[in-house]
Amino acid sequence: MSKTEAGYADDNRYRIGFVMEQGLGHVTHNHGLQNAVAKDPQVEPEWMLVPYHANDLWEKLPPMSIKMGLRARKMLRRRVNRKPIDCLFFHTQVLSLFNYDFIARIPSVISLDATPLDFNTIAASYASKTASGILGQIKHAWYRRVFNHAAGLVAFSDWVRDSLISDYGVAEEKIHVIPSGIDLEHWKPLADKKNNTQKIKLLFVGGDFQRKGGAELLEAFRNGLAEHCELDIVTRDTVSAPEVSVRVHNHLSQNMPELRQLFIDADIFVLPSQGDASPFVIIEAMAAGLPVISTRVGAVQEQVVDGVSGYLMDDNQPATIRSYVLRLVENRDQMQEMGRAGRLLAEEKFNAKTNYHRLLEYLKETAACSRA
């Protein structure tokens, strides 16, 4: 019996199971990947979109990684038992937690924006408890086993790659560094935008207002920036800001035209985050031609080139934020130069068309090996 007769895709098509985490910036990553898959005639996708919250048996289980891993396992059992899969793609590693048996028999690629130990360095900002003692050792050993038995790993950044090698013993040749990407046709700077007389427009975008440093930015604004700037805040949280020059937007989501317009109209993007891995909003800001002021957390320093496309701060205290914003307020030529540099970086490093093509080619190579 041929593989086609047995239920596999034909020789020119690969059935790939995409097991995708649905929360935070991962939703944006999923949308970009779905758009790329839709344009690739060689990929026959099986989408398994795993929600953070659901009305199921596992909703009350702590921590989040356990319930997400169990939801992914339920989806995999249904899909894989129904028809053969050439390759599995897990984003993120949380969804691989209880699925070693699938990884052992189906070539699998695990995608990460932070390893578990990477996340431990920023967990406090997420109000997340990290496993310690014997439990922490078991968790680390389990992920080490999963990572080393995967066909390959995709790291969003060198920060992740380095941790996979040094902390989990993964062979360097198994790791592909492929950053996330955005559609540069949808995110464009306003041609010849100049603001020589009006107040500078600051933009903050962060669903979690506290973790992303919104409170510190608002305090900085009220203590030295208000006379020079206006501030747009995009968040899901309730923010009390009675000032006329502060506008709070609670109902905007990824890729909405109204959100893109805020990026186009802004002069500086400020994200003084307490903890992050590789925020999509920073890429969107650079693509929109905005200089970025952010903090040295996670892989942010691989997104923003300090002194070239923006500034990276060592802390997110209001006085620090204020001083960096005022540097650009007082040097508008530099502000525009940094915005142009950010756009070039987005084109070179974070182009969705290029990066998702690289990812799909790698997945197809992995799937082809399963048929050999």
Residue pairs with C-beta under 8 A, 6 or more apart in sequence:
3 371
4 10
4 11
6 84
7 83
7 84
8 15
8 84
8 86
8 371
9 15
9 44
9 86
12 42
13 41
13 42
13 43
13 44
14 42
14 43
14 44
14 86
14 87
14 363
14 364
14 367
14 368
15 44
15 45
15 46
15 83
15 84
15 85
15 86
15 87
15 367
16 43
16 44
16 45
16 46
16 85
16 86
16 87
16 88
16 89
16 363
16 364
16 367
17 45
17 46
17 48
17 76
17 79
17 80
17 85
17 87
17 88
17 89
17 106
18 33
18 37
18 45
18 46
18 47
18 48
18 89
18 91
19 48
19 50
19 72
19 75
19 76
19 88
19 89
19 90
19 91
19 95
19 99
20 26
20 29
20 30
20 33
20 47
20 48
20 49
20 50
20 91
20 95
21 50
21 52
21 68
21 91
21 92
21 94
21 95
22 30
22 49
22 50
22 51
22 52
23 51
23 52
24 207
25 113
25 180
25 278
25 279
25 280
25 281
26 91
26 92
27 254
28 180
28 182
28 254
28 255
28 280
29 91
29 180
29 280
30 49
30 91
31 254
31 255
32 180
32 181
32 182
32 183
32 352
32 356
33 356
33 359
34 45
34 47
35 183
35 352
35 356
36 352
36 353
36 356
36 357
36 359
36 360
37 43
37 45
37 360
40 360
42 364
43 360
43 363
43 364
46 79
46 85
48 72
48 75
48 76
48 79
50 68
50 71
50 72
50 75
50 95
51 71
52 64
52 68
53 59
54 71
56 71
58 66
58 67
58 70
58 71
59 67
61 67
61 70
63 128
63 129
64 94
65 94
65 97
66 97
68 94
68 95
68 97
69 94
69 95
69 96
69 97
69 98
69 99
70 98
72 90
72 95
72 96
72 97
72 98
72 99
73 98
73 99
76 88
76 99
76 102
79 85
80 102
80 106
85 106
86 106
86 107
86 367
86 368
86 370
86 371
87 106
87 107
87 108
87 109
87 151
87 363
87 364
87 366
87 367
87 370
88 102
88 103
88 106
88 107
88 108
88 109
89 108
89 109
89 111
89 363
90 96
90 99
90 108
90 109
90 110
90 111
91 110
91 111
91 112
91 154
92 110
92 111
92 112
92 113
92 114
93 110
93 111
93 112
93 115
93 116
93 143
93 146
93 147
96 103
96 108
96 110
96 146
96 150
97 142
97 146
100 145
100 146
100 149
102 108
103 110
103 146
103 149
103 150
104 149
106 370
107 151
107 366
107 367
107 369
107 370
108 150
108 151
109 150
109 151
109 152
109 153
109 154
109 362
109 363
109 366
110 146
110 147
110 150
110 152
110 153
110 154
111 153
111 154
111 155
111 156
112 153
112 154
112 155
112 156
112 160
112 164
113 156
113 157
113 160
113 180
113 277
113 278
113 299
114 122
114 159
114 160
114 277
114 298
114 299
115 143
115 160
115 163
115 164
115 167
115 168
116 139
116 140
116 143
117 140
117 163
117 167
118 159
118 160
118 163
118 277
118 298
119 128
119 130
119 277
120 130
122 274
122 275
122 276
122 277
122 297
122 298
123 129
123 130
123 275
124 275
125 211
125 273
125 274
125 275
125 297
126 211
126 275
130 136
131 138
131 139
140 167
140 168
143 168
144 168
144 169
147 153
147 164
147 168
147 170
148 168
148 169
148 170
150 174
151 174
151 366
151 369
152 174
152 175
152 176
152 362
152 366
153 164
153 170
153 174
153 175
153 176
154 175
154 176
154 177
154 178
154 359
154 362
155 161
155 164
155 175
155 176
155 177
155 178
156 177
156 178
156 179
156 180
156 277
156 278
156 299
157 177
157 179
157 277
157 278
157 298
157 299
157 302
158 177
158 299
158 302
159 298
159 299
159 302
160 177
160 299
161 172
161 175
161 177
164 170
164 175
165 171
165 172
165 175
176 358
176 362
178 355
178 358
178 359
178 362
179 278
179 302
179 349
179 350
179 355
180 278
180 280
180 283
180 350
180 355
181 283
181 350
181 351
181 352
181 353
181 354
181 355
181 356
182 280
182 283
182 284
182 287
182 346
182 350
182 351
182 352
183 352
183 353
184 287
184 346
184 347
184 351
184 352
184 353
186 255
186 260
187 260
187 263
187 284
187 287
187 288
187 346
188 264
188 287
188 288
188 289
189 264
189 287
189 288
189 289
189 290
189 339
189 340
189 343
190 264
190 265
190 289
193 289
193 336
194 336
195 201
195 267
195 332
196 332
199 228
199 229
199 230
199 245
200 228
200 229
200 230
200 267
200 268
200 325
200 328
200 329
200 335
201 229
201 230
201 231
201 232
201 265
201 266
201 267
201 268
202 217
202 221
202 225
202 229
202 230
202 231
202 232
202 266
202 267
202 268
202 269
202 270
202 325
203 231
203 232
203 234
203 262
203 263
203 266
203 268
203 269
203 270
203 285
203 290
204 212
204 214
204 217
204 231
204 232
204 233
204 234
204 235
204 269
204 270
204 271
205 234
205 235
205 259
205 262
205 269
205 271
205 281
205 284
205 285
206 212
206 213
206 214
206 234
206 235
206 271
206 273
206 281
207 235
207 236
207 237
208 235
208 236
208 237
209 215
209 233
209 235
209 236
209 237
209 239
210 237
210 274
211 273
211 274
211 275
212 235
212 271
212 272
212 273
212 274
212 276
213 271
213 272
213 273
213 274
213 295
213 316
213 321
214 233
214 235
214 237
214 239
216 272
216 316
216 317
216 318
216 321
217 231
217 270
217 272
217 318
217 321
218 231
218 233
218 239
218 241
218 246
219 318
220 318
220 319
220 321
220 322
220 325
221 229
221 231
221 246
222 243
223 318
223 322
224 322
224 326
225 231
225 322
225 325
225 326
225 329
226 243
226 245
228 326
228 329
229 245
229 325
229 329
230 245
230 246
230 247
231 241
231 245
231 246
231 247
232 247
232 249
232 262
232 266
233 239
233 241
233 246
233 247
233 248
233 249
234 249
234 252
234 259
234 262
235 248
235 249
235 250
236 250
237 250
238 250
239 248
241 247
241 248
249 258
249 259
249 262
252 258
252 259
252 262
253 259
254 280
260 288
263 269
263 284
263 285
263 288
263 290
264 288
266 285
266 288
266 290
267 290
267 335
268 290
268 291
268 292
268 293
268 325
268 328
268 335
269 281
269 282
269 285
269 288
269 290
269 291
269 292
269 293
269 310
270 292
270 293
270 294
270 321
270 325
271 279
271 281
271 282
271 285
271 292
271 293
271 294
271 295
272 293
272 294
272 295
272 313
272 316
272 320
272 321
273 279
273 294
273 295
273 297
273 300
273 316
274 295
274 297
274 316
275 297
275 298
276 295
276 297
276 298
276 300
277 298
277 299
278 298
278 299
278 300
278 302
278 303
279 294
279 300
279 303
282 292
282 294
282 300
282 303
282 304
283 303
283 346
283 350
285 292
285 342
286 292
286 303
286 304
286 309
286 342
286 343
286 345
286 346
286 350
287 342
287 343
287 346
287 347
287 350
288 343
289 339
289 340
289 342
289 343
290 339
290 342
291 309
291 310
291 311
291 328
291 335
291 338
291 339
291 342
292 303
292 304
292 309
292 310
292 311
292 342
293 310
293 311
293 313
293 321
293 324
293 325
293 328
294 300
294 304
294 310
294 311
294 312
294 313
295 312
295 313
295 314
295 315
295 316
296 312
296 313
296 314
300 312
301 312
303 345
303 350
304 310
304 311
304 312
304 342
305 341
305 345
306 312
308 338
308 341
309 338
309 341
309 342
309 345
310 338
310 342
311 324
311 327
313 320
313 321
313 324
314 320
327 334
328 334
328 335
328 338
329 335
